[in-house]
Amino acid sequence: KVEEVMLDLSFESFWKTYPHKRNPQRCKPLWEKMSEKNKLQCLQSIEPYKRYVQRRGIAHKDPEGYLRGQEYLNDFNKLN
């Protein structure tokens, strides 16, 4: 039996998952303006982004920059 499960596309889900917590009051309006498709892409990109940052030895972007710059559209699995 297969059941369809709705994903949690809430800001709280993003905030809980994103590794660098800063300025939620500025991030939430950005999140709320995003399409469901982009919210899903964003949530799915966080784990590959964490691995990318670790491989490169760089700091995580502020969540506001991550959202504003649409960093979630990058394929972090293919970036060195």
N, C-alpha and C positions, 0 to 999 in steps of 0.2 A: 504494500500500500504506500503510495506517494502522497504526501501532503504538501501543499503550498504554504510556505511560511513567509510572512511579511518581515522584511528587514527593518531594523531600527535606524531610520535616517534622521534621527533627532540631533540637535546640536550637542546634547548631553552625551550621546554616543561618540560623536567626533571628539569632544573634549576629554572624555575618559580614555580614548585610544591614542590621541596625539601625545607624543612624548615630552614636549616642551610647553609648559603651561604659562601663558602670559597674556594679559589683556582680554579676558573673555568678553567684556562689555563691548569691545571693538570687533571681535570675531563673530559674535552671534548674528548681528545684522548681515554680515557678509554671507554666512551660512544660510540664513533664511531667504536670501535672494537667489540662491543657487537652484538649478533644476534638480529634480530627483535623480536624473541620470548622472549629473555631476557630483551630487552627494554620494551616490553609490561608488563612482570612480574614486572619489576622494577617500572614502573609508577603505576601499580595497587597496589603495596605493600606500597606506601608512606603513604596513609591515615591510614591503619592499623598500620604502624610503628609509626606514630605520636601518635595514641591512646595508643600504647604499652609504648612508652617513658613517656607519661603523667601518665599512671597507675603506672609505676615503679618509677617515680620521678627521672629519670636519664636524662642526657644531650643527645642531638642528636649527632650521629657520624658525623664527617666531611663527606661531600659527596664523597670525594675521597675514604675514608675508606669504606663507604657504597657500593660503586661500586666495589672496588678492592677485598673486602671481600665477595662479592656476598651476602650481607645481604638480598637482595630482594628475595632470595630463601626461607627465613624463613617464616613460617606461624605465623605471629604476633598475629592473632586472637586466637591461641591456647597457646601462651606463656603467662606466668604470669608476 
